[in-house]
Amino acid sequence: MLALAAILVLSYLIGSIPFGIIVSKSRGIDIKAHGSGNTGGTNVFRTLGPKFGLSVIALDAIKGAIAVLFVSQLYYLDPVTLNNQTPFQDITIIRIMAGIFAIIGHIWSVFASFKGGKGIATALGMMLSITTVDMLVALGIFIIVVGIFKYVSLGSIMAAIAVPSTLFIRENIFHAEVQGYGTLLPFVAGVSILLIYTHRSNIKRLISGSESKISFGKKK
């Protein structure tokens, strides 16, 4: 089980890399002192504009993908693990755990006084690597909602709801026979609930009408 422990720790550390802080500091700005104070791509987008905001979002997404696609493979290096049938023998579960720890690292970064972003971009990279079809549907919904209403938080919340909903519909209505459905559904539902929870302050601002809208114009 040493391999599993190493995977979780490494995934957390990768998730903790504060790209929002790194990119904003390269522009002479402390992102924690601007906007919402979050270090994620959305706040960078609002503060520095689309170019830097989208760069941070992409980098944060890559963190989740790396944990799922590469860090999880360290599990196969443990000969003890391979010789014992355990609930963790399924690599899908290992990938899920690696991705979750990357998200935790992003939200509570050890490199940023245990503060960070909302976790949406890191979860995006993770989920695209695990359940591609459902995430592409959610991504489409995110783009449509943000394009119409200009609220990234609203788009993120709707996308979070869309993932387990799409997975459920594909399996139970269209009978797509999704591999690992019994494991994936409670997992994606749990991640969605976590991400919606991290947006509770945004939900309050959306209801009160005080949530900030994004602009697709160029920042000076």
Buried (B, 14 or more C-beta within 10 A) or exposed (E): EEBBEBBBEBBBBBBBBBBBBBBBEEEEBEBBEBBBEBBBBBBBBBBBBBEBBBBBBBBBBBBBBBBBBBBBBBBEEBEEBEEEEEEBEEEBBBBBBBBBBBBBBBBBBBBBEEBBBBBBBBBBBBBBBBBEEBBEBBBEBBEEBBEEBBBBBBBBBBBBBBBBBBBBBBBEEEEEEBEBBEEBBEBBBEBBEBBBEBBEEBBEBBEEEEBBEBEEEEBE
